[in-house]
Amino acid sequence: MKLRRLINLPVFDEHTAQIVGRVIKAVIGDDFRLSYLVIESPQGYGILRRQDLQLSNDAVCIKNIRSIKPYNNREELSIYNRKIGDTVYDHTGRELGIVSDFVLAPDVYQIRGVELSRGAIKDMLNGRSEVELNSISWKSPLTAVARLEGSELNDN
């Protein structure tokens, strides 16, 4: 599941069978795991920690509305914000693309890969590609090198 897919997903309270809010932001920790979601509800903004939620393609499910914690609007130190826009190269120096999103394994809340954009026209013609996270080594705050073996660059 791509992280941008989480934005605007409804938050469904299983206990009351009601939609109690919508996701506005996903925060990824330095360990490349989902730390929490920031949601907006009629009561204001709140935080859902990863252990208090279950992801599906259609909604974020919670067992109890009490799992929503208060949120004071502040700047998070999310790895997502720091890595979107980074340039990824292969070991020969060929530019593979720009990090456009993270790919989340929803069952374990772990980032498993990054989505790369190669420009608007190439993306429209060929789609974006994905590279497994464990093959990427960030070499500077803005660049990374992907160790690709065979066809590890998955075009989507």
N, C-alpha and C positions, 0 to 999 in steps of 0.2 A: 504494500500500500504506500503510495506516495504521500509525503507529509502534507502537501497542499490539498490533498483530498480530504484531510481532517477538518480544514477550515469550513465553517458553516454546517458541519454535521450536527444534527440534533442530539441533545443529551436526554436520554430516556431513563426515567426512574422506574425500575421494574416493580418496586413495591406499590406505587400508586398508578402505574400504567399511564404516565403522563410525560409529555415533553416538558422539561424544566429549564431548558436553555439551549444555547448554541455555542459551538467551539469557535473561539476567535484567534487562538494561538497555541502552538505546540512548542514546548521548551525541551531542548535536547541537552543533556549534560555532557561534560568532557569525556565521559565513558561511552559516548555514542548510544546512550539509552534514553528513551523517553522519560523525562523527570516528572513532568506534569502538563496538564492542559489548562489554559485560561479560558473560562467560559463567560458568557453574558446571559443573565437571566433577568426576569422581572425584578428581582431583589437587588440587582447590581452585578458586579463582577465577582467571580470566584475561581478557585483553583481545585482541580481534581488530580490527586496524585495517582501515579500509574497503578499502584496496588488497589485503588478503589474503583477502577473502571475496567470495562471489557469493550474492545473494539470490534465493530462489524463494518461491513461495507455501507450500511445504511444509517448507523447511529453509534453513539457512545453510550453504553449501558452502565447504569450504576444500581446498586442494591438499595441505597438509602440516600435521601436528599441531604442527610447530615454529613455525608462524605465530602460535600462541597465546602471548602474552607474559604474564609474571607481573603480577598485580594486587594492589596494596596497597590495601585497602578505604579509600577516601577520598572526600571530597565533590567531585564534578565540577562545573565551572561550565558546565552544559549550558543552552543557550537553551531547551530543552524545559521544564525545571523552572521557569524564570523566566516563561515565557509561558502555560503551561497555567493557565486560570482568568481570563485577561485578558478584559475586556469589549470587544467590537467594535461600533462604531456606524457608520451611514452618514453622508454629508455633511450630512444634515438633523438629525442628533442622534438618529435612531431607533435603538434598540438592536437589533442583528442577532443577538446571542447571545454566549455565553461560549466561549472557545477550549477545546475538549475533547480535541483531538489534532492532530497534524501529519500531512500526507499526503506520503509519500516517493515520488519517482520512482526505483524500484529499479535502473534501468539506469545512472543517473548519481549515485545517492546524494545527491540534492539534494531539499530540501523544496520542493514545488511549490504547496502550499496548506495551509490550516488547516480543520479541522472545527469547526463551531459547534454548540453545544447551546442550545436555546431553552427548556429546562426539561423535566422528565421527561414530563409529559403531552403537550406539543407534540411532543417527540421520538418518543414512542410512536405518536402519531397521524400525524405527517407525516414522521418520520425527521429525521436531522440534516442540516445543509447544509454545503457547502464553499465557500470563497472562495479564489481564487488568491492566492498569497503576494505576487506583484508588485503587487497592488492594495491591499495593506494598508500603512498607515503608523502605526507605534507612536508615539503622542503623549506618553505618560508610561509609567512602569514598569508600570502596570496597565490602560492603555486604548489602543485603536487606532481608526483610522478607515479604512473600506474605501471605495475609489473604485469604485463599481459602475456599469458601463455596460450597459444592456440587461438581460439576465438572467444576469449573472455569478455571482449567488448560486445555486449548484447544489444543489437539494434532493435528498437521497438517501434 
